[in-house]
Amino acid sequence: MRALRTACTAVAALVLAGCAAESSPPAARPPATEREQDALVRYAQRVLVDRCLAGQGLDAARKPSSREEGRRLQSALFGAGPTELSLILPTGHTVRAHTDGCLAAARHALYGDQRTWFRAEVTVNNLSAEAAARMRADPAHRAVHVRYTRCLDSASRTPATERSVEGRCARESGLAATEARLRPVRLAEVRSLRRGQLTTYTRLRTRALHRAAEISAAHDQGFTSEKGSASP
């Protein structure tokens, strides 16, 4: 009898475990490729923005019926008033963004702290520009660029031959070879300097991918990674 009760208990446990597994679907996982991941985040962001606008009686896909409605849509989507976020890049350019508006709300839902994500995203997106500025400031680059400019000035050019002349001068002056040598060095240097922001960017993007996968799975129309849009 004891053996029978033990067997019955084991069977019951297996049945209950099976029911629990069926009632709790596996967590949604983001796609593997970077292209599909980008499409997923864009899709989830659009879902969130559309919901936000709908809550205000607005529709981004419909052409505004009046100038006033257009202004209202712009403010609801991108925010209004002075920009709350601002970052001066090492290149000297300033990037600004709002913390209000449906787009900002969607990014907050995906990435979390808006200020932290803004600084990380802007920094990472401008790493190549920062590296290029450092490369142009290099004495070796300045020297060959002088020769490159002289070559251009001495060449007779027409709109049809402009690109071919620039390519020839880049080769003959040594500019092309110098940039090919310096560009990866300066980019590695910049990535090392901005390692903290790169780490933050990766962490928040991973969060956004998992959040986007959950939003996509919960959305009633689903998501197709090939199109990055709702499936019919």
LINDAWO-V422743 format. One record per residue. D_LAST is the distance of its C-alpha to the last C-alpha in Angstrom with 2 decimals. Layout:
D_LAST  D_LAST
This chain:
57.91  57.07  55.24  53.31  52.29  51.20  49.05  47.46  46.77  45.10  42.91  41.94  41.08  38.81  37.04  36.58  35.33  32.77  31.57  31.44  29.38  26.82  26.67  26.22  23.19  23.88  23.32  20.28  21.49  20.64  20.04  23.25  23.20  23.98  21.32  18.54  20.43  20.57  16.84  16.40  19.09  17.73  14.32  16.31  18.71  16.24  14.99  18.71  19.69  17.24  18.59  22.06  21.85  20.42  23.44  25.62  24.04  22.60  19.36  19.31  16.76  19.16  22.45  25.39  27.47  30.71  32.40  32.98  29.34  28.61  31.31  30.03  26.53  28.17  30.38  27.70  25.55  28.37  31.27  34.53  38.18  39.77  37.77  38.58  37.85  39.87  40.78  43.38  42.64  45.51  44.96  45.96  42.64  41.37  37.74  36.87  33.99  33.48  33.08  31.74  28.56  24.95  24.59  27.73  26.64  23.40  25.59  28.06  25.55  24.53  27.95  30.47  33.60  32.62  36.06  36.18  32.77  33.65  36.90  35.50  32.54  34.76  37.50  35.39  33.59  37.06  38.86  38.91  40.35  42.94  43.90  44.27  46.55  48.68  48.89  50.10  52.72  54.12  57.59  56.76  53.77  55.83  58.55  56.41  54.51  57.87  58.49  55.00  55.64  59.04  57.54  55.07  57.87  60.12  57.54  57.23  53.60  51.54  47.83  47.29  49.15  48.16  45.80  48.15  51.06  49.22  48.34  51.95  53.35  51.05  52.39  56.01  56.29  54.81  51.96  49.23  50.98  51.78  48.21  46.96  49.51  49.14  45.38  44.51  47.64  46.82  43.19  44.43  46.96  44.42  42.08  45.14  46.08  42.62  42.14  41.78  38.94  37.23  37.53  36.15  33.22  32.35  32.77  30.61  27.85  27.84  27.61  24.68  22.80  23.33  22.49  19.23  18.35  19.22  17.18  14.03  14.84  15.60  12.65  10.72  7.16  8.77  9.55  9.57  13.18  13.18  11.36  12.26  9.21  6.46  3.80  0.00
